[in-house]
Amino acid sequence: MSKPKVSSNQYFRVILFVIITAVILFFIARNINTFGNVLLVLLGFGTVVLVHEFGHFITAKLSGIKVEAFSIFMPPVLLGLQKTENGYRIRILPEIFPKEGDESGEGSLSFTVGKKGPASETEYRIGLIPFGGFVKMLGQDDTGPVKTSDDPRSYANKPALTRAAVLAAGVTFNVISAGIIFMIVFLIGIDLPPAMIGGVLPNSPAAQAGLRAGDEIIEIAGKSKDLDFSNIGIAAALSGKDEKVPLKVRHTDGSEEELTLVAEELPGESMRGFGIIPPQTLKIAKLPKNNADILFEKTGLRPGDQIKAVDGKEIQNYGELNQIVKDTLSPTVTISVERKDSASGEVKLIKTQIPLSLYMTTKHDESESTLGDIYSMVPRLKISDVSNQQDSNNPESSLQPGDIVLKISDVENPTYKQMREVTTKYEDKELPVEVLRTNDKDQEETVTITVFPKRNEKEDKVMIGVGFIHGRAFDFNHAVIASTIAEEESEALAIPSGAIITAVDGVPVSNFYDIAREIKKYPGQRITLDYRLNEEVAGAVPMDVGGAEEISSVKTGFAEIIPFEDLKKRYKADGPVNALVMGYRKTIMFIAQTYVTLRRLVGGLVSPKNLMGPVGIISFSYRIVAEQPLVYYVYFLGLISAVIAVFNFLPLPPLDGGLVVLLLVEKIKGSALSEKAQAIVAYTGWALILTLILFVTYNDISNIVKVWFN
């Protein structure tokens, strides 16, 4: 008998395979740590998929259904193993390296090892695409209708309830495995941010409710057991529109208070929230070298610094730091830190001055008026940042961060609204902007810049490439008034635009920090503000100071973002029973979160941009594996297992839930849908799912690119 010929195409594939394998092995050898992390990520996801598919597999086997293949990950086949009468048959990449004239699909890289014996009907596979998995049963196909067969062991010939049990088993196993994973995590113990308030965003629901740094949330939305910070975010994101979320708070003085919060869309946040910032320690967090250098240049702080005192006052926690800084109402604050010398190991006490900025809670419409005010007085605008619309090659002829806007066109000391109006009026025309700029010699000079407003199609606004960020959008270092605003019960202060406040109730002031600090001394009283417009025009106006609530609406905060390490609390069960209870609660929480998120997504309360797909999940998983202890990745796998359970049971074929719906229709109807109808439903479902996968993958890649370039 002549030997089968080996084609040149097969030789080429083998050579190509050897080259690719060599390249991969070389990459692994050069990046062994990275490979270890990637392998751990794939093993974790493989385990989650294995549990899900094993649920289908074992239930099908127990139900007498013939299982033809059990695969972790998706085709093409990377490795296949099946017991045959001649031994264990091993197939390697059979679709990529096919054997000529071979109808069995063994492929060129196929061989048999071991002793002869009874054959198995199931091939166990590992797919080449590291996502998902499947169980192939006789008569069942996710990509099309159920196949008719005379074989009594066919999936199609089993009762509807049996088939439903097989379909539901995967989801059930994922729910059980999530509970077991969380149980193991809590037996080991895991450090998570507690349900404490590290700070509140200006104008947020939390700020308006009077919540303060250091407050502890002891009950939220009826839950009080094993609360961590994630419960706060979940309660906000999953609440209905205008829904009041009840919570109980324990303040720093030990008193308890019950109140309600309504979640809102917050600037810079992708999900609706309460505006509560996670609790932090007094230790500066680790940063990449470039970021660490920038932080030191702007604040004098370095990663690892431990803050000990503020303006000479010793502090014990972040809440005390936040309170002192908030009440300082000065342009700078002196911070004392302990710093360990990397060479000698000696710990030194270092003092550094950190710039502060004023923050205010405004009742006015930011998009149409002023961006905010200090007790109804609006400071001059200061440019916070610039975009690439500016001429980076010639910064002297471009607007710069820190420039104070003196005049735009013929409008002096414009408010935000006036600046928007003038910018829109000058679309595609030359527009002169006069600014006050501090030069390299720390001297102030007046500069006129010509800009060309262009329409931003994405935001449908005419823009000049500058931004105004809350807390950094005003000139607080001069006491110059751009405008005044009428309050609900009183008229606007009769202070002309461009005037300088010279005194508050007889006390000289030179900037808005001084103004805010002096006004704060007179809650509920009438005071006098002295001003001067020029050498000829000056005057004084009465001002009725609001009560304690209005007085506290103006505060100071760090002008630059300072990255503190997150405060963590140990969550560890007392024993197996307690761990089981904690695991159960966490599983139910994540399942409920996923269902409600999908419901909010359909209702338009959650943006599709917040969804994370396979690429994003794998990328996030890698960061956890590379940067965190292993227990955090195990915790994340528990979350993923719960999410997969929910997603797979959605009533959309070819997902398990959608196939169960078809079985219910069959049960009610008395017969299965026709193969044509099943095909239409299956292909429609696949089209929707593939569209969703493409969308979230694009989302994931865009987010990863943004992180790279930022």
C-alpha positions in Angstrom: 0.0 0.0 0.0 1.4 3.4 -1.0 1.9 6.1 1.6 -0.3 9.2 1.4 1.4 12.1 -0.2 2.2 15.1 1.9 1.4 18.4 0.1 3.7 21.4 0.0 0.9 23.3 1.6 1.0 21.1 4.7 4.8 21.5 4.9 4.3 25.3 4.8 1.8 25.1 7.6 4.0 23.0 9.8 7.0 25.4 9.2 4.7 28.4 9.9 3.5 26.6 13.1 7.1 26.0 14.2 8.1 29.6 13.6 5.1 31.0 15.5 5.7 28.6 18.4 9.3 29.6 18.5 8.4 33.3 18.5 5.8 32.7 21.3 8.4 30.8 23.4 11.0 33.5 22.9 8.4 36.2 24.0 7.5 34.1 27.1 11.2 33.7 28.0 11.8 37.4 27.7 8.6 38.3 29.6 8.2 35.5 32.1 6.4 37.6 34.7 3.9 39.0 32.1 3.3 35.5 30.8 2.7 34.2 34.3 0.1 36.9 34.9 -1.6 36.2 31.5 -1.7 32.5 32.3 -3.3 33.2 35.6 -5.9 35.4 34.0 -6.7 32.7 31.4 -6.8 30.0 34.1 -9.2 32.0 36.1 -11.6 32.6 33.2 -11.2 29.1 32.1 -12.3 27.9 35.5 -15.4 30.1 35.5 -16.3 28.8 32.0 -15.5 25.3 33.0 -17.9 25.5 35.9 -20.7 26.8 33.7 -20.2 24.2 30.9 -19.7 21.4 33.5 -23.2 22.2 34.7 -24.6 21.6 31.3 -22.4 18.6 30.8 -23.1 16.7 34.0 -26.9 17.3 33.8 -26.9 16.2 30.2 -25.0 13.0 31.1 -27.3 12.2 34.0 -30.3 12.8 31.7 -29.1 10.3 29.2 -28.2 12.8 26.5 -25.3 12.0 24.2 -22.6 14.6 24.7 -20.3 14.8 21.6 -17.9 17.5 22.8 -17.0 19.5 25.9 -14.9 22.6 25.2 -13.3 25.2 27.2 -12.8 28.3 25.1 -14.0 28.7 21.5 -13.0 27.1 18.2 -10.8 26.5 16.3 -9.7 23.5 18.3 -6.3 23.9 20.0 -6.2 20.5 21.6 -8.7 17.7 21.6 -8.7 14.5 23.7 -11.0 11.5 23.2 -10.9 7.9 24.4 -11.1 5.5 21.4 -11.0 1.7 21.2 -7.3 2.1 20.3 -6.4 4.4 23.1 -6.5 8.2 23.8 -6.6 10.2 20.5 -5.0 13.6 20.7 -5.7 16.2 18.0 -3.7 19.4 17.8 -5.1 22.3 15.7 -7.0 20.0 13.3 -8.7 22.8 11.4 -5.4 24.6 10.8 -3.5 21.4 10.0 -6.0 19.2 8.2 -5.2 15.8 6.8 -5.8 15.3 3.1 -8.8 13.1 2.4 -9.6 12.7 6.1 -13.3 13.0 6.7 -13.0 12.3 10.5 -11.4 15.7 11.1 -8.4 14.2 13.0 -5.9 16.5 11.2 -2.2 16.1 10.4 -1.1 16.6 14.0 -3.1 13.7 15.5 -1.8 10.6 17.3 -3.1 7.9 19.7 -1.5 6.9 23.0 -2.4 4.4 25.8 -4.0 1.0 25.9 -7.0 -0.3 24.0 -10.4 -0.3 25.7 -14.0 0.9 25.6 -14.5 4.1 23.6 -15.9 7.4 25.0 -18.6 9.3 23.0 -17.3 12.7 24.3 -14.2 14.6 23.1 -12.7 17.1 25.6 -11.4 20.2 23.9 -9.5 23.4 24.5 -10.3 26.2 22.0 -7.8 28.5 20.5 -9.9 31.7 21.3 -9.6 32.2 25.1 -13.2 33.2 25.7 -16.4 31.2 26.5 -16.9 27.5 25.9 -19.6 25.1 25.0 -21.1 21.6 25.3 -22.1 19.9 22.0 -25.0 17.6 22.5 -26.5 15.4 19.8 -29.4 17.2 18.3 -28.6 20.6 19.9 -26.9 23.5 18.1 -26.7 27.0 19.5 -26.2 28.5 16.0 -29.4 27.2 14.6 -32.6 25.1 15.3 -32.7 21.9 17.2 -31.9 19.0 14.9 -34.3 16.1 14.5 -32.9 12.7 15.1 -34.1 9.1 15.6 -31.6 8.5 18.4 -33.4 8.3 21.7 -30.3 9.9 23.4 -30.7 13.0 21.2 -31.3 16.3 23.0 -34.3 17.0 20.7 -36.0 13.7 21.9 -35.9 14.5 25.6 -38.9 16.0 27.4 -39.0 19.8 27.5 -38.5 19.9 31.3 -35.3 17.7 31.0 -33.9 20.0 28.3 -34.8 23.1 30.5 -32.9 21.5 33.4 -29.9 21.0 31.2 -30.0 24.6 30.0 -30.5 26.0 33.5 -27.7 23.9 35.0 -25.0 26.1 33.7 -26.4 29.3 35.3 -27.1 27.3 38.5 -23.5 26.1 38.7 -22.2 29.7 38.2 -24.4 31.0 41.0 -23.2 28.2 43.3 -19.6 28.7 42.3 -19.9 32.5 43.0 -21.1 31.8 46.5 -18.3 29.2 47.1 -15.7 31.7 45.7 -16.9 34.5 48.0 -17.1 32.1 50.9 -13.4 31.1 50.3 -12.5 34.8 50.0 -14.1 35.7 53.3 -12.6 32.7 55.0 -9.1 34.0 53.9 -10.0 37.6 54.5 -9.9 40.5 52.1 -9.2 44.2 52.6 -11.9 46.4 51.1 -12.8 50.1 51.4 -15.4 50.4 54.2 -18.7 52.2 53.9 -17.2 55.4 55.1 -17.2 58.9 53.6 -13.8 60.1 52.5 -15.2 63.4 51.1 -18.1 64.7 49.1 -18.2 66.4 45.7 -19.3 70.0 45.6 -23.0 70.5 44.8 -23.6 66.7 45.0 -26.5 65.1 46.8 -24.2 64.1 49.6 -22.9 67.6 50.0 -26.4 69.0 50.1 -27.4 66.5 52.7 -24.6 67.7 54.9 -22.5 64.5 54.9 -18.9 65.0 55.9 -15.6 63.1 55.7 -15.3 60.5 58.4 -19.1 59.8 58.5 -19.8 56.1 58.5 -22.8 54.6 56.6 -24.2 51.9 58.8 -27.3 51.1 56.8 -28.3 51.8 53.1 -31.4 50.8 51.2 -32.4 48.5 54.1 -29.0 46.7 54.2 -26.7 46.9 57.2 -24.7 43.6 57.3 -21.1 43.5 56.0 -21.4 46.9 54.2 -18.4 48.0 52.2 -18.0 51.1 49.9 -19.2 49.2 46.9 -22.7 49.1 48.5 -22.9 52.9 48.3 -22.0 53.1 44.6 -24.4 50.2 43.8 -27.3 51.7 45.8 -26.8 55.0 43.9 -26.3 53.5 40.4 -29.3 51.1 40.6 -31.8 53.5 42.2 -34.7 54.7 40.0 -34.9 58.2 38.6 -35.8 60.6 41.5 -35.9 57.6 43.9 -35.1 58.5 47.5 -32.5 56.0 48.9 -32.7 55.8 52.7 -29.6 55.5 54.7 -28.4 55.8 58.3 -25.2 57.6 59.1 -23.0 57.6 62.2 -21.2 60.9 62.4 -17.7 61.4 63.8 -19.1 62.6 67.1 -21.0 59.3 67.6 -24.5 60.6 66.8 -26.6 58.8 64.3 -28.9 60.3 61.6 -31.4 58.9 59.1 -31.7 60.7 55.8 -32.4 60.1 52.1 -30.4 60.8 49.0 -31.4 61.0 45.3 -28.7 59.9 42.9 -27.7 62.3 40.1 -25.6 62.5 37.0 -22.3 64.0 38.3 -19.6 65.7 36.2 -16.9 63.3 35.1 -18.8 60.3 36.4 -20.1 57.5 34.1 -22.8 56.3 36.5 -25.3 58.2 38.6 -24.1 58.7 42.1 -24.4 60.5 45.4 -21.1 62.3 45.1 -19.4 60.4 47.9 -15.6 60.0 47.7 -14.0 56.7 49.0 -12.3 56.9 52.4 -8.6 57.5 52.4 -5.6 57.3 54.6 -3.0 60.0 55.3 -0.4 58.3 53.2 0.5 59.4 49.7 -0.2 56.6 47.2 2.4 55.0 44.9 2.7 56.7 41.5 4.6 56.2 38.2 7.9 58.2 38.3 6.7 60.9 35.9 3.5 61.5 37.9 5.5 61.4 41.2 7.8 64.2 39.8 4.8 66.3 38.8 3.2 65.9 42.2 6.5 66.9 43.9 6.9 70.0 41.7 3.3 71.2 42.4 3.0 70.2 46.1 6.3 69.2 47.5 4.9 65.8 48.4 6.3 62.4 47.4 4.7 58.9 47.4 5.0 57.3 50.8 4.8 60.5 52.7 2.7 60.2 55.9 0.9 63.4 56.8 1.2 64.2 60.5 0.0 67.8 60.9 -1.8 70.6 59.1 -0.9 74.2 60.0 0.8 72.9 63.1 -2.3 70.9 64.3 -1.7 67.1 64.6 -4.2 64.9 62.9 -5.1 61.2 63.1 -7.2 60.5 60.1 -8.2 61.8 56.7 -11.5 63.2 58.0 -9.6 65.6 60.3 -7.3 66.7 57.4 -10.3 67.3 55.2 -12.1 69.4 57.9 -9.1 71.6 58.6 -8.4 72.2 54.9 -12.0 72.9 54.3 -12.2 75.6 57.0 -8.8 77.2 56.3 -10.1 79.6 53.6 -6.5 80.6 52.7 -4.6 80.4 49.4 -2.2 77.8 50.9 -1.9 75.4 53.8 1.3 74.1 55.5 1.5 70.3 55.7 4.0 68.4 57.9 4.9 64.9 56.7 7.1 62.1 57.7 9.3 61.0 54.9 11.6 58.0 54.8 15.0 58.5 53.1 15.3 55.7 50.5 19.1 55.5 51.0 19.6 55.8 54.7 16.2 54.7 55.9 16.1 57.7 58.2 12.6 59.2 58.8 12.5 63.0 58.6 9.8 65.5 59.3 9.2 67.7 56.2 7.1 70.8 55.9 5.6 72.0 52.6 3.1 74.6 51.5 0.3 73.3 49.3 -2.0 75.6 47.2 -5.7 75.6 48.0 -8.7 76.6 46.0 -12.1 77.8 47.0 -15.1 75.6 46.3 -18.7 76.6 46.5 -22.2 75.1 46.4 -24.2 77.1 43.9 -28.0 77.2 43.4 -27.6 78.7 40.0 -27.7 77.1 36.6 -24.0 76.5 35.8 -24.5 75.9 32.1 -26.2 79.3 31.6 -24.8 81.7 34.1 -21.6 81.8 36.2 -20.2 78.3 37.1 -20.6 79.4 40.7 -20.3 82.3 43.1 -18.8 83.3 46.5 -21.8 84.6 48.5 -23.4 85.9 45.3 -20.2 87.5 44.1 -18.7 86.1 40.9 -14.9 86.3 40.5 -13.1 86.7 37.2 -12.7 83.6 35.0 -9.4 81.8 35.1 -8.6 79.2 32.4 -8.2 75.8 33.9 -6.8 73.8 30.9 -6.3 74.1 27.2 -6.8 71.6 24.4 -4.8 70.8 21.3 -6.8 73.5 19.5 -4.2 75.9 21.0 -0.9 76.5 19.2 1.4 74.2 21.2 4.4 75.3 19.1 4.0 78.9 20.1 2.6 79.0 23.6 3.3 82.7 24.0 0.7 83.4 21.3 -1.9 81.0 22.8 -4.1 81.0 25.8 -2.5 79.1 28.8 -3.8 77.5 32.0 -3.8 80.1 34.7 -4.6 83.0 32.4 -7.2 85.3 33.9 -9.8 86.6 31.4 -9.9 90.4 31.5 -11.7 91.0 28.2 -13.2 89.1 25.3 -14.0 91.2 22.3 -15.5 94.3 23.8 -16.8 92.6 27.0 -14.7 93.3 30.1 -14.5 90.8 33.0 -16.9 88.4 31.3 -18.9 85.8 33.2 -19.0 82.2 31.8 -22.3 82.9 30.1 -21.0 86.1 28.4 -17.9 84.3 27.3 -20.0 81.5 25.7 -22.2 84.0 23.9 -19.3 86.0 22.5 -17.4 82.8 21.5 -20.5 81.6 19.6 -21.0 85.0 17.9 -17.4 84.9 16.6 -17.5 81.4 15.0 -14.8 81.1 12.4 -13.7 84.7 13.0 -10.8 86.3 14.7 -11.6 86.9 18.4 -9.2 89.0 20.6 -9.0 87.8 24.2 -7.1 89.9 26.8 -5.7 88.0 29.8 -3.7 88.6 32.9 -0.7 86.3 32.9 2.1 85.5 35.4 5.4 85.3 33.6 8.5 83.4 34.4 9.7 86.1 36.8 6.5 85.8 38.8 5.3 89.2 37.5 1.8 89.8 36.2 1.4 91.2 32.7 -1.5 91.9 30.3 -1.4 89.9 27.1 -3.8 89.9 24.1 -4.3 86.7 22.3 -6.2 86.2 19.0 -8.2 83.0 18.8 -10.4 81.5 16.1 -13.6 79.9 17.6 -14.5 76.6 15.9 -17.6 74.5 16.2 -17.1 71.2 18.0 -19.4 68.8 16.2 -19.4 66.3 19.0 -20.6 68.7 21.6 -22.3 71.1 19.1 -20.7 74.1 20.7 -18.4 76.8 19.4 -15.1 76.6 21.3 -11.7 78.2 21.6 -9.9 75.2 23.1 -10.0 76.2 26.8 -11.8 74.7 29.8 -13.0 75.8 33.1 -12.9 73.2 35.9 -14.9 73.6 39.1 -12.6 74.9 41.8 -10.0 76.2 39.3 -12.2 78.3 37.1 -11.9 81.5 39.0 -9.4 84.1 39.9 -9.5 83.8 43.7 -6.2 85.5 44.3 -7.5 89.0 43.5 -10.6 90.6 45.0 -12.0 91.7 41.6 -15.7 91.2 40.9 -16.9 90.1 37.5 -20.6 90.1 38.3 -23.1 89.7 41.2 -26.1 87.4 41.3 -29.5 88.1 42.7 -30.4 85.6 45.5 -34.0 84.3 46.1 -34.9 86.9 48.7 -32.7 89.8 47.8 -31.4 91.8 44.8 -27.9 91.5 43.4 -25.3 93.5 45.3 -24.8 96.9 43.7 -21.1 96.4 42.9 -20.0 97.3 39.4 -18.1 94.8 37.2 -14.4 95.2 37.6 -14.6 96.7 41.1 -12.1 95.5 43.8 -13.5 94.6 47.2 -11.2 96.5 49.7 -12.8 95.7 53.0 -15.5 93.4 54.7 -17.2 95.2 57.6 -14.1 97.4 58.0 -11.5 94.6 57.8 -9.1 95.1 54.8 -9.1 92.2 52.3 -6.9 91.5 49.3 -8.4 88.3 47.7 -11.5 86.1 47.8 -10.0 83.9 50.5 -10.0 86.9 52.8 -13.5 87.9 51.7 -14.9 84.4 52.4 -13.1 84.1 55.7 -14.4 87.5 57.0 -18.0 86.9 55.8 -18.0 83.6 57.5 -17.7 85.4 60.8 -21.1 87.0 60.5 -23.8 84.3 59.9 -27.3 85.8 59.8 -26.1 89.4 60.2 -25.9 92.5 58.0 -22.4 93.7 57.1 -20.8 96.3 54.7 -18.6 95.6 51.7 -16.3 98.4 50.6 -15.2 98.5 47.0 -13.2 100.6 44.5 -13.6 100.7 40.8 -10.9 103.2 40.0 -9.4 106.4 41.4 -12.7 108.3 41.0 -15.3 105.6 41.8 -15.6 103.9 45.1 -18.4 102.9 47.4 -19.9 100.6 50.0 -22.9 98.3 49.9 -24.8 96.4 52.6 -24.9 92.6 52.6 -27.2 90.3 54.5 -25.2 87.2 55.3 -27.1 83.9 55.2 -27.4 81.4 57.9 -25.0 78.7 59.0 -26.0 76.4 56.0 -25.2 79.1 53.4 -22.0 80.1 55.3 -20.7 76.5 55.1 -21.3 76.3 51.4 -18.0 78.0 50.7 -14.9 76.1 51.6 -11.3 75.4 50.5 -9.8 72.2 49.1 -6.5 71.2 47.5 -6.0 73.0 44.2 -4.1 70.0 42.9 -5.3 66.4 43.1 -3.3 64.6 45.8 -3.5 60.8 45.6 -3.9 59.3 49.0 -3.9 55.6 49.6 -7.4 54.1 50.0 -8.5 53.2 53.5 -9.1 49.5 53.8 -11.0 47.4 56.3 -10.5 43.6 56.9 -13.5 41.6 55.9 -13.0 38.1 57.4 -15.6 35.6 58.5 -15.6 34.2 62.0 -15.9 30.7 60.6 -17.3 28.6 57.8 -21.0 29.3 58.6 -20.4 33.1 58.7 -18.3 32.8 55.5 -21.2 31.0 53.8 -23.6 33.8 54.9 -21.3 36.5 53.7 -20.7 34.7 50.4 -24.4 34.3 49.9 -25.1 38.0 50.6 -22.3 39.1 48.2 -23.6 36.7 45.5 -27.1 38.0 45.7 -25.9 41.6 45.7 -23.9 41.2 42.5 -26.8 39.2 40.8 -29.3 41.9 41.7 -26.8 44.6 40.6 -26.4 43.0 37.2 -30.1 42.5 36.6 -31.0 46.0 37.6 -28.1 47.5 35.6 -29.5 45.7 32.5 -33.0 47.0 33.3 -31.7 50.6 33.8 -29.8 50.2 30.5 -33.0 49.4 28.6 -34.7 52.3 30.4 -32.0 54.7 29.5 -30.8 55.4 33.1 -27.5 53.7 32.4 -25.4 54.5 29.4 -24.2 51.6 27.1 -20.7 53.2 27.3 -20.5 51.9 30.9 -20.6 48.3 29.7 -17.4 46.3 29.7 -16.8 43.5 27.2 -14.4 40.6 27.0 -11.4 42.8 26.1 -12.1 45.2 29.0 -12.7 42.4 31.5 -9.4 40.6 30.5 -7.5 43.9 30.7 -9.0 44.7 34.1 -8.3 41.2 35.3 -4.6 41.5 34.2 -4.2 44.8 36.2 -5.7 43.1 39.3 -3.4 40.0 38.9 -0.3 42.2 38.2 -0.9 44.8 41.0 -3.0 43.2 43.7 -2.7 40.1 46.0 -4.3 36.9 44.5 -7.3 37.1 46.8 -8.6 40.2 44.9 -8.5 38.3 41.6 -10.4 35.4 43.2 -13.0 38.0 44.5 -13.3 39.4 40.9 -13.8 35.9 39.5 -16.7 35.5 41.9 -18.2 38.7 40.6 -17.7 37.5 37.0 -19.3 34.2 37.8 -22.4 36.0 39.1 -22.6 38.3 36.1 -22.2 35.3 33.6 -25.1 33.6 35.4 -27.3 36.6 34.9 -26.2 37.3 31.3 -26.7 33.7 30.2 -30.2 33.5 31.6 -31.5 36.6 29.7 -34.5 35.6 27.6 -32.6 36.0 24.3 -31.7 33.0 22.1 -29.1 31.6 21.8 -28.4 32.3 25.5 -29.6 29.7 27.9 -32.5 31.9 29.1 -33.7 32.4 25.6 -33.7 28.7 24.9 -35.6 28.0 28.0 -38.2 30.5 26.8 -38.5 28.5 23.6 -39.1 25.4 25.6 -41.8 27.1 27.6 -43.4 28.1 24.3 -43.2 24.5 23.2 -44.8 23.3 26.5 -47.7 25.7 26.1 -48.1 25.2 22.4 -47.8 21.4 22.6 -45.1 21.1 20.0 -41.8 22.7 19.1 -41.5 25.6 16.7 -40.7 24.7 13.2 -37.0 24.5 12.3 -37.4 27.6 10.1 -38.9 29.6 13.0 -36.2 28.4 15.3 -33.5 29.3 12.8 -34.9 32.9 12.5 -35.0 33.3 16.2 -31.5 31.9 16.7 -29.9 33.9 13.9 -31.7 37.1 15.1 -30.4 36.5 18.6 -26.9 35.9 17.4 -27.0 39.1 15.3 -28.0 41.1 18.4 -25.3 39.5 20.6 -22.6 39.9 18.0 -23.6 43.6 17.6 -23.4 44.0 21.4 -20.0 42.3 21.5 -18.6 44.5 18.7 -19.9 47.6 20.6 -18.5 46.7 24.0 -15.2 45.6 22.3 -14.9 49.0 20.6 -15.7 50.6 24.0 -13.1 48.5 25.7 -10.4 49.3 23.2 -11.3 53.1 23.3 -11.0 53.1 27.1 -7.7 51.2 27.0 -6.3 53.7 24.4 -7.4 56.6 26.5 -5.6 55.2 29.5 -2.4 54.7 27.4 -2.4 58.2 26.1 -3.3 59.8 29.5 
